[in-house]
Amino acid sequence: DLAGPEAGRGRVAQLGVAIHEMVMKRANTRDCGDEVIAAHSPHIAARTAMGRGDDVGRCGASGVVAPCPASFDILNSHKPEGKEVKSLFCLLAQACGA
């Protein structure tokens, strides 16, 4: 369900995090995969993550919020220089006062 992160986006915005829309978003988003893809075809996960990194640069964001732990690991391993990768779960925990 690619609409699932919408509630999280609202919470992240409540933290004062500016959300910049990427070209490939929502139903057209590019997912880096999970642990299985990273283990079986690391080149696919890496190329997808690098593509997302390019998207971050194109939309003028300072980083990207990863929607799951596997995406966080993959994106963080291939992040563009000077860009930050944050975990949606960590941001939501922060928003809830944890």
N, C-alpha and C positions, 0 to 999 in steps of 0.2 A: 504494500500500500504506500505509494509515493506521496500521498497526502498526509501520512502519519506525522511527519515532522512539523506540521503547521502549529500545533499547540506549543511545541518547544520553541519555535521561532518567536512566538509572542512573549514567552518567558525570557528568552535571550534579549529581546528588545527592551523588556522591563529593566534589565541590568544596565541599560544605556549603551549596549553594543550596537553600533551602526551596522545595519544589514545592507549589503550591496548585492544586487541580483546578478548572477552569472547568466551568460547567454544560454547555456545548457542547464536548465533547471526543471524542477518538479517532474512532470511526466517525461521530459526529455533529458533528465540528468544522467551523468555518467558515473556509475558506481565503480569503485576500485576493486570490488569483490570482497572476499572474506579470507579466512585463514587457508581454506582449501585452494582457492585460486593462487594465493601468494605462495603456497608450498608447491603446487603442481606446475604452475605457469608464472613464475615470478616476473618474467619479462612483460606479460600482459598487465599484471597489477602495476608494475613500475611505469609502463607507458601511459596507462590510464591516469595514474597519480600525477605524472608529469603534465598531462593534458589539463588536469584540474588546476595544477599550479599555474599553467598559462592562462587559464580562465580567471584565476585570482588577479593576476597582473592586468589583464584586459579590463576588468571591471573596477580597478582602482582600489581594491580592498587590501588591508594590511595582513590578511590571513584568511583562514577558512575554518569553519566549525564542522568537525567530523560527526556524523550521525550515529556511529557505533564504534566500539573498541577496535574492531578489525580495520575499519576505514581509517581510524586515527593512526594506528600503527603504520599502515601502508602510506598514507599521506605524509605523516611525520618523517618517514624514511626518505621521502623524495620531495620534500618541500623546497620551493625556490628560496634562494638566499634572501634574507631580510624579511621573510614572510613567517607568520605564526600559524600553527595548527592547534586548535582547541577542541576539547571533547565536549559534545553536547551534554553528556551526562554530568560532567564536572560543572558546567555552566548552570545546569538546572539545579544541581545540589546547592550551588552558591545562591541561586535565586530563592531557594526554599530555606535559606539560612543554615544549611548544614556545613 
